[in-house]
Amino acid sequence: MHPILARGGRLALYLALWILVGGLLAALLAGQGGLTWRAAFAVALPLACAYAFVCLSAWYVSRSMPLATTGAGRIIATALTAAVISSAGWLLLARVWIGVLARGAFGVDSAATSGGIERLLYGFGVLLYLLSLAVSYLLGAFEDSRETERRALQVQVLGREAELRSLRAQIDPHFLFNCLHSISALTTADAPAARRMCVLLAEFLRESLALGAADRITLGRELALVERFLEVERVRFGNRLQTDVSSGGADACLVPPLLLQPIVENAVTHGVAHVLDGGTVRVAASRTAGTLSIVVENPCDPDRPRASGTGVGLANVRARLRALHGVEVRMTAAERDGTWRVELALPAVTETP
């Protein structure tokens, strides 16, 4: 369907423009055709509205001959042929309409208007059709540009989703790698604790898989996962591992599932594990001025051995947040006075976009 006919508002605007064209034609008929203004408007306005629908065919002509793939000679020849034929048909309609008006009380004399007015109408009709064809090419180029932008955006969105799926897929193997090492160490030292850790790990994985199917979950559910993970690790560390998890009233904010798990895992594995007396892993969230802030703190030993892992944890979190929110995200990680602190700042979204 023609894009103008697809919507009533577009058609109304199109006909309004052609009424203005009819006014211009009436001025030409009154000035050069010798008609009275009343007769000129009686002739011009209906003819302009009728020719408006004839000129809609210019859209199909332009779509059948794209500028990028059609030679200039063919476009010019086809445009002139279509304009001549359309204007000729319009002139025949004008003769019929003028004959009808000549029988009425509009002051139109069909004999007096047969010469100069017909030449004026024919030339005006050719010009209007060529102008309609040019506008159709411009509109077509605009539509093609929008379609190209839409496809590029779609490709970008699909690429971002693929990146997010890839990043999320890295979390479970990385987490399981560390947990299995812990269970392996416990099997000889404390077999009941190893069995308990296996049960807690299974429960944690069951819950994380259920939530991981969603693109985003509430911060409250994410913090519940964090507490369950810390419960798994507490089997290994006992009283050396203390926790302090607070949502700060931001439970309804949406975050990617398992966003905090790599950070908290690092806090235990590379922080508390190397402190002789252990310590507290603190997770605190707050929401101010449309920004969700999450801080994870843990004690660390300045003389601890440096991490020998792949370093996927913090890099994964940073990449996931940037893929979701771009430059609106801030993430810092630093050690100060024996405390390792990771701070996240992201838009406080409470409804799925």
C-alpha positions, 0 to 999 in steps of 0.5 A: 500500500502507498505510505500516504494511503496507509494512514488517515492523517497522512492522507489529510495532510496530502490533500491539504497541500493539494488544495493549496496547489489548487489555489495556485492553479486558480490564481493562474487561471484567473490571471492568465486564463481570463476567468473570474475568481469564482470560476477559477476556483470552481475549475481548479480545486476539484481538478487539483484534488483529482490530480492528487490521486493521479500523482500518487502513482509517482511513488510506484514509478520511483520504487520500480526505478531505484536511483542506485541501480537505474540509469539516468537516461531510463529514469528521465525517459520514464519520468517524462512519459509518465508525466505526459500521459498523466497530464493528458489524462488530467486534461481530458478530465478537465474538459469534462469538468469544464463542460459540466460547469458551463451548464451551471451558474459558475460563469465558465464558457467552455468555448472561451476556455478551450485554448489557452487554459488547456495549454496552461493545465497541460503544462501545469500537470506535467510540472506537478507530476515531475515534482511529485516524482522528485518528492517520491524519490526523496521520501524513498531515500528517507525511508531507505535511510530509516530502514538502514538505521533500524537494521543497524540498531537491530544488529547492535541490539542482537550483538549486545544480547549475544555479548551479555549471554557470553559474559553470563555463561562465564560466571557458572564455570568460574564459580564452580571451578573455585567451589570444587577446589574447596570441596576437594580440600574438605573431603580429607580434612572434614568429610561432613563439611564437604557433604554439607557444602555439596548440598548447599552448592546444589541449592545455590545452583538450583536457585541461580539457574532459575533466576539466571534465565531472566535478563534482570532481577530485583536487587533483593533477589540478587542479595538473597543469592549473595547470602546463599553463596556466603552460606556455602563459603561459611562451611569452609571458613567457619567463624572466620567469615562474617557477613553484613548484607544490606539493601538500603531500601533499594530492593526493587531496583533491577540488576543483571542476575549474578552481578554481585556473585563474582565480586563477593567470591573475590572478597572471600577467595582473595580477601578473607581467605588470606587474613589469619583472623578472617573478617566481614564481607560487607555488601551495602546498597543505596539509591539516590537521585536515580542512581543505584550504588552498591559497595562491597568491602572485605579485609585483605592482607597487604602481604597476601600472595597475588591472585593466580586466577584468570581475573575474569570476575571483575572484568566480567562485571564491568563488561556486563554493566557497560553492555547494558548501560554504556557510559552511565555506569561507574565501577571502581576497585581499590585497596586502602588501609587493609580493606578492599573496596569495590563500588558500583554506580548504575542507573536505578531502574525499577521497571524492565525497559 
